[in-house]
Amino acid sequence: MEKVEKEKQYRDEYDKYRALNKQKSEIEAQMDAIKEKVAILLHEDKANEMIVPLSDGEKWKAAYQTTSRNVTDLKMLMEMVGPSRYTEVVSQKESTFLTIRKAGKEKKDSSLLNAKPVEDTDAMPGIPTGTVLS
């Protein structure tokens, strides 16, 4: 009976998480729509940033920001420096974190859907083989 109670606790927490995740998605969609409207305004004004005081006096700023990332072709680096130097230059950092999301669909035994009950090899005549004599 304890297992059933524990599963109910998981279910309750997952239900709350799902509801919040849905709200988060809706809020993010609204925020994206606002960003698009602000982008249109910035382009109309030919400005890369705009600082505006809100009704309570708090100032908010919209600005374009540029970031850059270095990208490395690890296979090419391995070829260039060799395996021994590669391990000196490249290291891996692992991180562990909890995710909660919708589970994937369970695989069903689809052998009935993907296999004919009777093989019908005789239904299609084969291509004749041999030499044609004239």
C-alpha positions in Angstrom: 0.0 0.0 0.0 2.9 2.3 0.7 4.0 2.1 -3.0 0.6 3.3 -4.1 0.9 6.3 -1.7 4.4 7.1 -2.9 3.2 7.0 -6.5 0.4 9.4 -5.7 2.9 11.8 -4.2 5.0 11.7 -7.4 1.8 12.1 -9.5 0.7 15.2 -7.4 4.1 16.8 -7.8 4.3 16.1 -11.5 0.8 17.5 -12.0 1.8 20.7 -10.3 5.0 20.9 -12.4 3.1 20.3 -15.6 0.6 23.1 -14.8 3.4 25.5 -14.0 5.3 24.4 -17.1 2.2 25.2 -19.2 1.9 28.6 -17.6 5.6 29.2 -18.3 5.2 28.3 -21.9 2.2 30.7 -22.3 4.1 33.5 -20.6 7.2 32.9 -22.7 5.0 33.1 -25.9 3.6 36.4 -24.7 7.1 37.7 -23.9 8.3 36.6 -27.4 5.3 38.5 -29.0 6.3 41.7 -27.0 9.9 41.3 -28.1 8.8 41.2 -31.7 6.7 44.4 -31.3 9.6 46.1 -29.5 12.0 45.0 -32.4 9.6 46.6 -34.9 9.6 49.8 -32.9 13.4 49.9 -32.6 13.7 49.3 -36.4 11.2 52.1 -37.1 13.2 54.4 -34.9 16.5 53.1 -36.3 17.8 52.6 -32.7 19.8 49.7 -31.2 18.6 50.4 -27.7 15.8 52.3 -25.9 15.6 53.1 -22.2 12.1 54.0 -21.0 10.8 54.8 -17.5 7.7 52.7 -16.6 4.7 54.0 -14.8 6.3 53.4 -11.4 9.5 55.2 -12.4 11.5 52.0 -12.8 13.7 52.2 -16.0 13.7 49.3 -18.4 15.9 48.9 -21.5 15.6 47.0 -24.7 18.9 46.6 -26.5 20.4 44.4 -29.2 23.2 42.3 -27.7 25.9 40.4 -29.7 27.6 37.4 -28.3 30.3 35.2 -29.8 31.3 31.6 -29.1 34.4 29.8 -30.1 33.7 26.6 -32.0 36.3 23.8 -32.3 36.3 20.9 -34.7 37.5 18.3 -32.2 38.1 15.7 -34.9 40.4 18.0 -36.8 42.2 19.0 -33.6 42.8 15.3 -32.8 44.3 14.9 -36.3 46.5 17.9 -35.9 47.9 17.4 -32.4 47.6 13.6 -32.0 46.0 11.6 -29.3 48.5 12.2 -26.5 48.5 16.0 -26.9 44.7 16.0 -27.5 44.1 14.7 -23.9 46.3 17.5 -22.6 44.4 20.2 -24.5 40.8 18.9 -24.4 38.9 18.0 -21.2 35.3 17.1 -20.6 33.2 18.6 -17.8 30.2 16.6 -16.8 27.2 18.1 -15.1 24.2 16.3 -13.6 20.8 17.9 -13.2 17.2 16.7 -12.6 14.7 17.1 -15.5 11.0 16.6 -15.3 9.2 16.3 -18.6 6.6 14.3 -20.5 7.7 10.7 -20.9 8.1 9.4 -24.4 5.6 7.0 -25.8 6.1 3.4 -24.8 7.2 1.1 -27.5 4.4 -1.3 -28.5 4.9 -4.7 -30.0 4.1 -3.7 -33.6 5.1 -7.0 -35.2 1.4 -7.4 -36.2 1.5 -4.0 -37.9 4.8 -4.5 -39.7 4.5 -8.1 -40.9 2.2 -9.8 -43.3 0.3 -12.9 -41.9 1.1 -14.8 -45.1 4.1 -14.2 -47.3 2.8 -13.8 -50.9 6.0 -14.3 -52.9 4.2 -16.2 -55.6 1.8 -13.3 -56.3 4.4 -11.3 -58.2 6.1 -13.2 -61.1 9.9 -12.9 -61.1 12.0 -11.5 -63.9 12.9 -14.3 -66.3 16.6 -15.1 -66.4 18.6 -16.7 -69.2 20.1 -15.9 -72.6 17.9 -14.8 -75.4 18.7 -16.6 -78.7 17.8 -15.0 -82.0 
